[in-house]
Amino acid sequence: NAPLDNTNQNGYIIVHFHVNCNGKVGNFGLIQMTRDYQPTLFSEKLIAHLIHKVSKLNDWPSTQTIEDWLRYKDVHAFLMFKLEGGKIIDLCP
């Protein structure tokens, strides 16, 4: 149910974020690029929708480790959305 991007561009939107030891998502980052890997901008409405949806995801595997020396239990993750003609056609974890 993502809104169409009104720029009708082909490219990628990468939403990257942290998942903490409690399975909570935060610390978002964003990369927007063309198919030629050049910086671009997609519609604010689409970006807001994607970040909102990603922030609601909550079924993450545990980030706990048996390694006592590993101080940080958070993980960095990303989702890459592939757009064609302003429409999301693929999702790559």
ZAMARGU-4260 file (C-alpha; in steps of 0.2 Angstrom, whole numbers, plus 5000, padded with zeros to 4 digits):
<rodrens>
0) 5000/5000/5000 | 5015/5012/4997 | 5011/5028/4988 | 5018/5029/4971 | 5033/5041/4969
5) 5028/5056/4959 | 5045/5058/4952 | 5043/5042/4942 | 5061/5038/4944 | 5070/5021/4943
10) 5082/5018/4958 | 5084/5012/4976 | 5079/5018/4993 | 5090/5011/5007 | 5083/5012/5025
15) 5096/5008/5037 | 5094/5006/5056 | 5099/4998/5072 | 5090/4984/5081 | 5094/4985/5100
20) 5095/4970/5112 | 5077/4972/5116 | 5071/4970/5097 | 5067/4989/5096 | 5071/4998/5080
25) 5079/5016/5079 | 5093/5027/5073 | 5087/5027/5055 | 5097/5033/5040 | 5092/5035/5022
30) 5101/5033/5005 | 5092/5037/4989 | 5100/5034/4972 | 5097/5031/4954 | 5100/5014/4945
35) 5117/5022/4941 | 5121/5024/4959 | 5120/5043/4959 | 5112/5053/4973 | 5094/5057/4970
40) 5078/5062/4979 | 5062/5052/4979 | 5045/5060/4986 | 5044/5064/5004 | 5027/5055/5005
45) 5035/5039/5000 | 5050/5041/5011 | 5039/5044/5026 | 5028/5029/5022 | 5043/5018/5021
50) 5051/5024/5037 | 5035/5023/5046 | 5032/5005/5040 | 5050/4999/5045 | 5049/5007/5062
55) 5033/4996/5065 | 5043/4980/5062 | 5045/4970/5078 | 5049/4952/5074 | 5068/4953/5074
60) 5079/4938/5079 | 5088/4940/5096 | 5104/4951/5095 | 5111/4942/5111 | 5128/4933/5109
65) 5137/4921/5120 | 5153/4931/5118 | 5156/4940/5134 | 5169/4951/5127 | 5157/4959/5114
70) 5151/4974/5123 | 5138/4980/5110 | 5122/4970/5108 | 5114/4981/5094 | 5115/4976/5076
75) 5115/4987/5061 | 5102/4982/5047 | 5095/4988/5031 | 5081/4986/5019 | 5083/4991/5001
80) 5068/4995/4990 | 5070/4995/4971 | 5059/5007/4962 | 5054/5007/4944 | 5043/5020/4936
85) 5039/5027/4954 | 5033/5010/4960 | 5042/4998/4972 | 5045/4982/4963 | 5057/4973/4974
90) 5063/4972/4992 | 5081/4966/4997 | 5085/4963/5015
</rodrens>
